[in-house]
Amino acid sequence: MYGRILDYPLFHCRGEFFEVLLQLLQGMELMHVHGIVQGDVATQNIAMGESRVVHEGSHFCDTRTLRALRLLFVEKSLLSFPINYYFIDFGLASRNPAGTADATTVGYSGSWRKPIPELSATIPYNPFKTDVCRLGLTLQEAIEPNPAFELFNPLVKSMCNPDPGRRPSPTEALN
């Protein structure tokens, strides 16, 4: 099974976006409970298991074609079948046995285009809170072009709070 990056096909309704939000928060919650920081949450590092949406699958070099032979495919609703979303690319992941509250790190990492307030080469910051912010910024990218998704803004904005201490944990965001 090949994965398809998060932003294609586009989300068509709130239910599709909610399912992504729910699964990503649950996935991040699981990682954080086990002391794992993903370290590079971004659109290109989240994949959708495509096998139920693109029945024949796609070619790994061109995920928008079927077996690289057809130019177009018929997309099914992302709510038609259970679809799994995955965090991928754990090259910058780290394990913090101290737990989420006491973990600190320094330095810049990841492929994020927008600034994360606490990132510093010299001042320690909590990488778990940075994961939450990166997920919030990634979700913001999906919300911005679609006014129907604005109802998710309060949660997503709280995840991007400039004060890391005021960001919810994945568990708090799920509640």
C-alpha positions in Angstrom: 0.0 0.0 0.0 1.3 3.4 -0.9 0.2 6.4 1.1 -1.1 9.6 -0.3 0.0 12.9 1.2 -2.5 14.7 3.4 -3.6 17.5 1.1 -4.7 15.4 -2.0 -7.4 14.6 -2.6 -8.9 17.7 -1.0 -11.4 17.5 1.8 -14.9 18.0 0.7 -16.9 18.2 3.9 -16.5 18.8 7.6 -16.8 15.1 8.4 -13.8 14.2 6.3 -11.7 16.9 8.0 -13.0 15.9 11.4 -11.9 12.3 10.8 -8.4 13.4 9.9 -8.3 15.7 13.0 -9.5 12.9 15.3 -7.0 10.3 14.0 -4.0 12.6 14.0 -4.7 13.7 17.6 -5.2 10.1 18.6 -1.9 9.2 16.9 0.0 12.0 18.5 -1.6 11.1 21.9 -0.3 7.6 21.5 3.2 8.7 20.6 3.3 11.3 23.5 2.1 8.7 26.0 5.0 6.6 25.1 7.4 9.5 25.3 7.9 9.9 21.5 8.2 13.2 19.8 7.5 13.1 16.0 9.7 16.1 15.5 8.7 17.0 12.0 4.9 17.2 11.8 4.0 18.7 8.4 1.6 18.0 5.5 4.2 16.0 3.6 4.8 13.8 6.7 1.2 12.7 7.1 -0.2 10.1 4.7 -3.6 8.7 3.9 -3.9 5.0 3.3 -5.3 5.4 -0.2 -6.4 1.8 -1.1 -10.1 2.4 -0.4 -10.3 5.8 -2.1 -8.2 4.9 -5.2 -9.3 1.3 -5.6 -6.6 0.3 -8.1 -3.9 2.2 -6.1 -1.5 4.7 -7.5 2.1 4.6 -8.7 4.6 5.6 -6.0 6.2 8.2 -8.4 2.9 9.8 -9.4 0.3 9.4 -6.7 -2.3 11.2 -8.9 -2.5 8.4 -11.5 -3.5 4.8 -11.5 -0.5 2.6 -12.0 1.0 5.5 -13.9 -1.1 4.5 -16.9 -4.2 6.7 -16.5 -4.2 10.5 -16.3 -7.3 10.7 -14.1 -9.1 8.6 -11.5 -12.4 8.8 -9.8 -12.1 9.8 -6.2 -14.5 8.4 -3.7 -15.7 10.4 -0.7 -13.2 10.1 2.1 -16.2 9.1 4.3 -17.3 6.2 2.0 -14.9 3.8 3.7 -12.8 3.8 6.9 -9.6 5.5 5.9 -6.4 5.5 8.1 -4.1 8.5 8.4 -0.5 8.0 9.4 2.4 10.1 10.6 5.4 9.2 8.5 9.1 10.2 8.3 10.3 9.7 11.8 13.9 10.7 10.9 13.7 13.6 13.4 11.8 11.7 16.1 13.1 11.4 19.6 12.2 9.5 22.7 12.0 11.3 26.0 11.7 8.9 28.9 11.3 11.9 31.3 7.7 12.3 30.0 5.9 15.1 28.3 6.0 17.6 31.2 9.7 17.6 31.9 11.1 17.1 28.4 13.4 19.7 27.0 15.5 20.1 23.9 17.3 22.8 22.0 17.9 23.4 18.3 15.9 23.7 15.1 14.5 20.8 13.3 11.9 19.9 10.8 10.7 21.2 7.5 8.1 23.7 8.8 7.7 26.9 6.8 6.1 29.0 9.5 8.0 30.0 12.6 7.4 28.2 15.8 7.8 30.7 18.7 9.9 28.7 21.1 12.4 27.1 18.8 15.9 28.1 19.9 19.4 26.9 19.4 20.3 27.9 23.0 17.1 28.1 25.2 15.5 24.8 26.1 11.9 24.2 25.1 9.4 21.3 25.4 9.4 19.3 22.1 6.0 17.8 22.9 4.4 21.3 22.8 6.2 21.9 19.5 4.7 18.8 18.1 1.2 20.1 19.0 2.0 23.5 17.4 3.2 21.9 14.2 0.1 19.8 14.0 -2.0 22.9 14.6 -0.2 24.8 11.8 -0.6 21.8 9.5 -4.3 21.7 10.2 -4.6 25.5 9.7 -3.3 25.0 6.1 -6.3 22.7 5.4 -8.8 25.1 7.1 -7.7 28.3 5.4 -9.0 27.6 1.9 -12.3 26.2 3.1 -14.7 28.5 5.1 -16.8 25.5 6.0 -14.0 24.2 8.3 -13.8 27.5 10.3 -15.7 25.8 13.2 -12.4 24.0 13.9 -10.5 27.2 14.3 -10.8 27.6 18.1 -9.2 24.2 18.7 -6.5 24.6 16.0 -5.6 28.2 17.2 -5.2 26.9 20.7 -2.8 24.3 19.4 -0.8 27.2 17.9 -0.8 29.4 20.9 2.4 31.4 21.0 2.7 30.4 24.7 3.6 26.7 24.7 2.3 26.3 28.2 -1.2 27.3 27.0 -1.3 24.7 24.2 -3.5 21.7 24.9 -1.9 18.2 25.0 -3.3 15.8 22.4 -5.5 14.3 25.1 -6.9 17.7 26.1 -7.5 18.5 22.5 -9.5 15.3 22.1 -11.7 16.2 25.0 
